[in-house]
Amino acid sequence: MSTRLNLALRKHPDHEEGIRLLASRDPSGNLKYLDWGGRMLASGQALAPEIADVLDLFHRFAGQRLERTGTQVRRARRAHKRLNGDANRVHPDVNTYRPQDFAKLRDLLSKMQRAQGKKRREREKLYHIEGSVEADVVYDSDDLIVRHIKNKNASIHYGHETKWCISMAREGYFEDYETHNATFFFFERKKPEENEFDKVCLMMPRLESGGFCGEETAAFNELDQRIDMFALAKVYGPRIFEIFRLVHEASDRYPGSVLFQVLQGTATREQLETVLAGLVKGDFGYETDGLLEAIVCNDAAPATMLEEILKRGAALSKIGREMVVRRHRRRYLPDHDAGLTRTIMAALVIHPNTPGELRERLVKDLRRRHVTLSEIRRTTDDGRVGVEYRKVVKGMGRRRFRRMHIKYLPVSALNSRIRRLEKQIVQTKKWLEKRIAADRLKAKKRAAKQKKKR
């Protein structure tokens, strides 16, 4: 029998059953909390099971502070209270708590437990996945598995507990790479070694222009630090070259993401409907306007979809801007609703599936907006399909970028020009004086050198 248990039983012989319960549930492993628990039990502050529960929480939170929420911080500041007083901290020594402090300690530990549970639930909500996880196994061995990641849900699921930006549920970085036709392969050890190479992300760009932002094939460890291929070979051994071969073959076979095919103008009707549903939810942020323009430039878009985008284009663009403001905490994001609406109308005029009546109405509307109908055409810029047109500016607006004759300028413009010229004259005179002084100094030095030579 342990010495600490014998001492506790001698001190409190009337509570032998409770002492033995506390000893069996002591979280320290060496009964260091047993003496304090016996004193609390003898004082009658609580029963043995409640004391054991408090000791479990104390062992977990000893030395920690109760985290304040934003609302609590603001209230404390208004009341001029200390934010991090000792009342919100669990002292690392349990013996500092007297029997009359038991209720206060219990309440503090309960608050910390609830705060930790709330924080865990919020974190789980961030990684909650709705929809299917699409991934194919490219390589599988006793200790390593390599998966081809085909959608964002798979990136969130298999990239859990890493710092990869593409595995963030509320960010749009995965979609950004998708629009540039990049493919991802995740390396994962079946038996983690508790280092940064337990999971590795391999990004393979597939654009002829050099990939995403001119990048080449890149690998990132769990901490999102870029590593070279020789480091991967050192970690995983010679088999990495066989894995690279399988990865390249899988990347070449993969037809491309839905977003990439929409931006290329080769998407099917089902793919266009999928992207439109994501636009309604605000999933694509900065890419919203570009995707709206790309959808109406896909020949597979049906007439009903074209009419819906014409009707709701500005509203969908606003949803995308609001999601960007919310995610990145930006106060304001300028809108381009008039230009977007004009672009959608121009694309529908030349789209083969636009109904005749709608086309006639759009033609009249674009003429009122001074768009040259004969110069509307589809374009492909940096792998993205779009529409191009020329807008004619009539009236005095045509002279906006021309230099007007001086005799037609109003009095205020003439006075402004005079003031500007006067400033230029003053500045020129100063530079002229400096230049003359510098030339005179050079002449003196030259003359002095010539005298020395003589």
C-alpha positions, -999 to 999 in steps of 0.1 A, spaced: 0 0 0 13 35 -9 28 57 19 5 86 9 -25 64 10 -16 52 46 -10 88 57 -44 99 43 -62 70 60 -46 77 94 -55 114 91 -91 107 81 -102 73 94 -139 82 92 -137 86 54 -119 54 44 -143 47 15 -140 82 1 -102 82 5 -99 50 -14 -121 64 -42 -100 95 -45 -68 73 -46 -83 52 -74 -92 83 -95 -61 104 -87 -50 118 -121 -14 125 -112 -4 88 -110 15 92 -77 -13 103 -54 0 138 -50 -35 152 -48 -47 127 -22 -39 148 9 -57 178 -4 -87 157 -15 -88 141 20 -89 176 36 -118 187 13 -136 155 21 -132 159 59 -143 195 58 -177 185 43 -174 208 13 -183 180 -12 -186 143 -16 -157 121 -29 -170 118 -66 -173 156 -69 -138 162 -54 -124 136 -79 -141 154 -108 -126 187 -96 -91 171 -94 -94 158 -129 -101 193 -142 -74 208 -120 -48 184 -134 -58 195 -169 -59 232 -164 -33 239 -137 -14 271 -143 -38 282 -171 -61 313 -174 -97 315 -184 -98 328 -219 -119 359 -223 -143 365 -252 -144 398 -271 -176 409 -253 -162 401 -219 -130 421 -227 -151 451 -238 -172 449 -206 -142 447 -184 -126 477 -201 -157 498 -196 -158 488 -159 -121 495 -156 -114 460 -143 -83 439 -146 -85 415 -176 -60 390 -163 -64 390 -126 -56 360 -103 -93 352 -100 -93 339 -136 -61 318 -132 -58 283 -118 -28 282 -94 -4 254 -102 -3 243 -65 -36 227 -54 -26 232 -17 -31 269 -20 -68 263 -21 -85 262 13 -117 243 20 -137 275 17 -122 281 -17 -135 248 -31 -167 262 -47 -148 291 -64 -122 266 -78 -149 243 -90 -168 271 -108 -136 284 -124 -126 249 -137 -162 244 -150 -160 276 -169 -126 266 -184 -140 232 -194 -171 248 -211 -148 274 -229 -126 246 -242 -156 226 -254 -170 256 -272 -137 263 -289 -134 226 -300 -169 227 -314 -162 259 -334 -130 243 -347 -149 212 -357 -175 234 -374 -148 249 -395 -137 215 -408 -173 202 -412 -176 187 -447 -208 187 -467 -207 166 -499 -186 138 -513 -149 134 -508 -133 126 -542 -98 112 -541 -80 83 -559 -52 62 -545 -21 65 -568 4 46 -546 -1 23 -516 25 5 -495 28 -8 -460 39 26 -446 29 52 -472 -2 61 -493 -4 88 -520 -38 101 -530 -49 122 -560 -71 150 -545 -100 158 -569 -122 183 -549 -120 207 -520 -138 183 -496 -110 158 -501 -84 185 -496 -101 195 -463 -105 158 -451 -70 145 -460 -52 178 -452 -66 180 -417 -41 192 -390 -18 208 -416 -11 244 -424 -19 242 -462 -40 270 -474 -60 247 -498 -73 228 -468 -90 258 -452 -128 253 -454 -137 290 -454 -111 302 -479 -110 300 -517 -74 291 -523 -83 256 -536 -106 271 -562 -79 296 -572 -56 267 -580 -84 248 -597 -91 276 -621 -55 273 -632 -58 236 -638 -34 225 -611 -36 190 -596 -28 179 -561 -13 147 -546 -12 142 -508 15 119 -493 6 104 -459 24 81 -436 3 52 -423 24 53 -390 31 89 -382 66 97 -370 55 131 -354 75 153 -378 67 177 -406 69 150 -433 40 128 -420 20 146 -447 33 162 -479 14 181 -506 26 179 -542 12 206 -565 15 200 -603 6 229 -626 -6 220 -661 -8 253 -680 14 257 -710 23 292 -698 42 278 -668 14 268 -644 -1 287 -615 15 322 -614 45 308 -634 53 281 -608 66 246 -615 60 214 -596 62 221 -559 61 201 -527 51 214 -492 54 197 -458 28 199 -430 40 233 -419 34 246 -455 72 250 -461 83 245 -496 108 216 -501 127 203 -531 124 169 -547 158 158 -534 145 163 -498 115 141 -507 138 114 -520 158 116 -488 127 112 -466 108 85 -486 137 67 -503 143 56 -539 107 47 -544 99 84 -548 109 82 -584 83 55 -591 58 76 -572 66 106 -594 60 85 -625 26 74 -613 17 109 -602 26 124 -636 6 97 -654 -25 104 -632 -21 141 -637 -20 137 -675 -51 115 -675 -71 138 -653 -94 159 -676 -93 190 -654 -114 205 -627 -150 218 -633 -139 254 -628 -111 250 -653 -134 236 -680 -159 264 -674 -132 290 -678 -119 272 -709 -154 273 -725 -156 235 -728 -179 226 -698 -210 205 -700 -244 216 -689 -241 196 -656 -208 213 -649 -222 247 -656 -252 240 -632 -227 229 -605 -207 261 -608 -238 283 -609 -251 267 -577 -217 275 -561 -220 311 -573 -254 314 -556 -238 303 -523 -209 328 -528 -182 301 -528 -159 317 -554 -153 352 -540 -130 372 -563 -136 348 -592 -174 354 -593 -175 380 -621 -150 360 -642 -171 328 -638 -203 346 -647 -187 359 -679 -173 324 -687 -206 306 -682 -224 328 -708 -195 321 -732 -200 283 -730 -221 269 -759 -235 242 -735 -253 268 -714 -291 265 -720 -315 294 -726 -329 292 -691 -295 295 -675 -286 325 -698 -318 343 -688 -312 336 -651 -276 350 -653 -289 381 -671 -315 386 -645 -294 378 -614 -258 386 -625 -255 418 -605 -270 402 -574 -246 372 -577 -217 395 -581 -227 413 -549 -229 380 -530 -194 372 -541 -181 406 -529 -199 402 -496 -182 368 -490 -148 384 -498 -154 412 -473 -165 387 -447 -137 363 -451 -108 388 -455 -123 415 -432 -122 442 -459 -144 472 -452 -153 479 -488 -150 462 -522 -159 483 -553 -186 470 -576 -186 469 -614 -223 460 -619 -228 482 -649 -198 468 -668 -207 432 -658 -243 436 -670 -231 451 -703 -206 422 -707 -233 396 -701 -256 413 -725 -229 413 -752 -221 376 -747 -258 367 -749 -262 386 -782 -237 362 -799 -246 331 -779 -262 304 -801 -288 294 -775 -302 329 -768 -339 331 -777 -348 354 -807 -370 378 -787 -344 382 -760 -317 388 -786 -337 416 -802 -343 432 -769 -306 430 -760 -296 445 -793 -318 475 -787 -305 479 -752 -268 476 -762 -273 503 -789 -287 526 -762 -255 518 -743 -234 528 -773 -220 493 -779 -208 486 -814 -226 453 -822 -204 444 -852 -173 443 -829 -187 419 -802 -166 387 -802 -154 359 -779 -118 359 -768 -95 336 -750 -69 353 -728 -46 333 -706 -67 302 -709 -100 320 -700 -129 325 -724 -146 359 -724 -163 385 -745 -149 417 -760 -167 447 -775 -161 484 -782 -181 511 -765 -185 543 -785 -184 576 -765 -205 603 -781 -207 641 -776 -183 661 -755 -172 629 -738 -152 620 -769 -128 649 -762 -120 637 -727 -86 623 -737 -78 649 -764 -59 681 -759 -84 710 -764 -73 741 -782 -63 768 -758 -89 793 -771 -117 770 -762 -106 766 -725 -128 782 -698 -113 810 -676 -108 787 -646 -88 762 -668 -67 791 -682 -59 804 -647 -50 770 -635 -26 766 -665 -10 800 -658 -4 790 -621 11 757 -632 34 775 -657 45 800 -631 55 773 -608 75 756 -635 92 789 -643 103 794 -607 115 759 -604 134 762 -637 151 794 -625 163 777 -593 178 748 -613 194 773 -637 211 792 -609 224 759 -594 237 748 -628 255 782 -633 271 780 -598 282 744 -605 297 754 -638 316 783 -623 330 760 -596 342 736 -622 358 764 -641 377 776 -610 389 741 -603 401 736 -639 420 769 -638 437 760 -605 449 727 -620 463 744 -650 482 768 -628 498 740 -609 509 723 -641 527 755 -652 
